[in-house]
Amino acid sequence: MSSYLPWYISYSLAAAVVAVLSGGALLYHYQCEIIYPANFPEGSRTNVMKPSNYGMPYEDLTLTTPDKVKIRAYLIKNQDDTIARRSPTILYLHANAGNMGHRLSIADVFHREFGCNVFMLSYRGYGLSEGSPSEKGLRIDAQAALDFVKKHPVIGETKLVAYGQSIGGAVAIDTVARNEDKFSGLIIENTFLSLPKVIPHVLPMISRVAFLCHQIWNSEQMIQRITQLPILFLSGRKDELIPPAHMAELHRLTDTTGQVVWKEFAEGTHNDTCLKPGYFEAIKSFLDGVMGKK
């Protein structure tokens, strides 16, 4: 058949095949480096800001996971244990770039303005944590963080809310779905249905080989396993990385007896939704509901 095609069409088809195959090889072999850019921004693997830069009391922790990886974490809580015991605790699961230090301005709002305890970690391969990131690894890290919190002598019995941004939202959904009885709420911002479903938007040139993505984070399936908790959805409608339709579909798929709150931000992009008016007010209202203050 190719002998009947003009040479330039044959060449274009061959080039397209090579591009797809090359893209497939790139996706399959280097997807963890693409999905988990732990070295970005520059210095993220060596420089981790401390809560003391914001005047917050904290413990600098090293957790050893069941697979013997040492991950770094901060516990930020009220120094008065009596107050800490009656305050909600936030399990902060960060997005796919940077480290936990880059999120301290948000942790500061949770702690200083809302009176929350905050437990945050740098996933394996991020910040000063050991190892290399992967779906399996991040799942282990989040579980290790949860187990630490629930065994803590002060905050172990507090109401625990998972808060995840972007890929951290996927980690949060996964962790809560597997441990629903240990949580009192879930907050997710600008996250996706699954990684294979977001590839056509982020990397359209290799959309035909999205099936080669072995990092899945199947949030559309896992969120349906959450049946009792309240959930807050924070969606930037101008998200240029993850189509806002992903958040809308996660919201539609939710089947929980807990309160479900949808809050969208008309001008919110992937990284600045948290800066938009009404963002933290929505979180405060949700937390008040979790604590029975409404």
Helices and strands as residue ranges (DSSP letters): G 2-4, H 7-35, G 51-54, E 59-64, E 70-76, H 81-85, E 89-93, G 100-103, H 104-108, I 109-113, E 117-121, H 135-151, E 160-165, H 167-178, G 180-182, E 185-189, H 195-202, G 204-212, H 219-222, G 223-225, E 231-236, H 244-253, E 260-265, G 273-275, H 279-290
